[in-house]
Amino acid sequence: MMIHNTLRAAALLGASLVTTLAAHAATFSFSGAADFGVLSGTPISGTFSYDGAPAAVGIDSLNLSALQFSFDGHSFSLASADAQSAFADFYDGHFVGLNVGYTSSAPQLFMQSGFDSFDNAIFTYTTAAGASGFGSYTLTAAVPEPESYALMLAGLAAMGFMVRRKKA
């Protein structure tokens, strides 16, 4: 009976850790290209992360905790974004795009969320010469956080301990 109680406590602790880690930052990769304008075909790619979990219903914007990407040979980061304008937007709990602007750079660049779907998310740009255009981007992969690896290793160790104990 003692072993069953210990296993139940370990399972509850594991579920608690998973819930806690799920609320922490997740890092995502994205890529795309300019679809229209003088920079048509120019690739865009990078990563971003945000903290917290979006509301399940309605429109929600979460502050970005990290953002790094490149476009037209220029690097953009969260630190160089316009003040108060770096968000991951959600509609009914689903990611619909990034909302961030760079007006002090050349090219000027804006990433705009879709209204109710990520399919409508775009970025727009204006070159130093005043030419403008737009493009689209897609999520390419989620990058596991170090905490996810630690949780996985702890789970494997716990399973190994239980198997070894059962044999003894």
Stockholm file with secondary structure:
# STOCKHOLM 1.0

chainA/1-168         MMIHNTLRAAALLGASLVTTLAAHAATFSFSGAADFGVLSGTPISGTFSYDGAPAAVGIDSLNLSALQFSFDGHSFSLASADAQSAFADFYDGHFVGLNVGYTSSAPQLFMQSGFDSFDNAIFTYTTAAGASGFGSYTLTAAVPEPESYALMLAGLAAMGFMVRRKKA
#=GR chainA/1-168 SS CHHHHHHHHHHHHHHHHHHHHHTSCEEEEEEEEEEESTTTTCEEEEEEEECSCCCSSSEEEEEEEEEEEEETTEEEESTTSCTTCEEEEEETTEEEEEEEEESSSSSEEEEECCSSCGGGCEEEEECTTSCEEEEEEEEEEEECCHHHHHHHHHHHHHHHHHHHHHHC
#=GC SS_cons         CHHHHHHHHHHHHHHHHHHHHHTSCEEEEEEEEEEESTTTTCEEEEEEEECSCCCSSSEEEEEEEEEEEEETTEEEESTTSCTTCEEEEEETTEEEEEEEEESSSSSEEEEECCSSCGGGCEEEEECTTSCEEEEEEEEEEEECCHHHHHHHHHHHHHHHHHHHHHHC
//
